[in-house]
Amino acid sequence: MLAKAGGGPGRGVVHLADWTATKLRWKLTADDKERAALEKLAKGCTNTVKYEVAP
């Protein structure tokens, strides 16, 4: 389950970006519930997720 990460201001955004990059890197899918949660948590984030597809 994806939840807001602790650890201070901005840490949740970093966790969200890492989570999303991992999903993209390994071409993992997200069901409707997870996608809605990711979109809700990302609202207002200005980070760009950078990743390379795994071989």
N, C-alpha and C positions, 0 to 999 in steps of 0.2 A: 504494500500500500504506500502510496506517495503522500507524504505529509510535509508541512513546513518544517524546515530544519532550524535548529537552534544555533547558537554560537555568535550572536550579535547582529547588528544591522547589516543587511545585504547578504547575509549568509544563505538565507532561503532562496534568493535569486541565483546565487552561485550553484546551489544544490539543484535547482530547477534546470539551469543551463547544462550542468553535468549530466543530469538524468536524461534530458532530451538528446544531448550529443551521443550518449551511450546507445539510446534507442535507435538513433539514426545510423550510427556507425555499424551496428550489427543488424541493421534492417529489421528491427523488431517492431511489431505492430502495437497499437494501443486500441483498446476497446472504447466504446462511446463514453463510458463512465470515466475512464482514465483521461481520455482526450478532453472532456469537459473540465476535469480537475486541473489539467495542465494549462488549459486556456484561462481558467479563472485565476490561477496563481500567477500566470504570466502577464495578466492585464496590467498595463502601466510599466512593464519592464522595457528597458531600452537596450538590453544586451542582445548581441548577435551570437547565435550558437555556431561555433566552428567545429568541424569534424572531418575525418577521413573515413571512407568506407573500409571496413575490415576486409582483408583478402579472402 
